[in-house]
Amino acid sequence: MNVIIKTQFKRDRQKVSHQELAKALVHKIEQIERAETPQHITGLKPLIGYDTHYRIYVKSEKQSYRIGAIIRGNTIWLVRFLSRKKIYQEFP
């Protein structure tokens, strides 16, 4: 898949200080890049009420985060990376 990382996603990622969570995020982004279709991305769920907005589950031992993404065709935009509690308030 073609992956486009938005500026706000980069800012959200820089705020993460937990090393294990940062490694899990890098692993998830690599998986997204290798995926041939959205169905090959683990932890992907559509947001209710939206056709192109999704959340992708990223978890370390102590923290649970979500990637807010927009998928159209073979392109995925990574828009936000926030904790489980905040993602649904900030994205979309």
N, C-alpha and C positions, 0 to 999 in steps of 0.2 A: 504494500500500500504506500501511497505517497503521504508523507507526514509533514505537516506544517505546524510549527510551534509558534504560538502567538506570544507577544511581549508580556502580557499579564501572566501567562503560564510560567515564563522564565522568572518573573519576580516572585511568584508564589513558591517556586522551587528553591530559590535562593534563601527564603525564610526558613526552610527546613534544616534543622541542625542535627537531627538524629541520623547517624551514619547508616544504620540498618535500613531505615526507611528510604534514604537516598539511594542505596544499592538496589532496593526493591523497585524503585521508580526507574532506574536505568535499565533493569532487567525487563520491566513492563514495556518501556519504549522500544527496546530491541525486539520484543515479541510483536509489537504493533507493526514495526517496519518489515518484519519477515512475513507477516500475515498476508495471504493472497486475497482473502475476503474478510469482511467484518465478523463472520461466523467463526473465524479462526482465532479471535481475540478472547481470551478467558476473562471473565469478570465483567463483560460488556452487557449493559442493560439499557433499553430505551427509557427515556423520561416520559412519564404519562402526559399526554396532551401535546407532544411534539413529534414531528416526523423525522427530523434529522439530528436531534439532540440526544446524547447518550452519556452515561456515566460508566467509568471503568474503575473497578475495585483494585486498590493497591494496599497491601497490609504488611506490616512488620510485626514482630512479637508484641510490641506494646502500643502501637499506633495503627489507626485505620484511616486511610485517606482515599479520596476519589479524584479521578481525572474527569473534568467536564470536557466533552468532545462533541464536535459536529462532524457527521459523516455524510458525504455526498459522493455517490459513485465509488471510485477507487481512491478518493482523497479523504484524509482525516485531519481536522484541525484540532490541536490540543489547546484548549482555551484557558482552563483553570485547573489548579491542583490545590485542593483544600481538604481540611479534615471532614470526617463523616458528618459532623454536626453543622458545619458552615456551608458545605457545597450547595445544598438545596436552597439556601438563602441568597447566595451570590450568583449562581448559574441556573438557568440561562438568564 
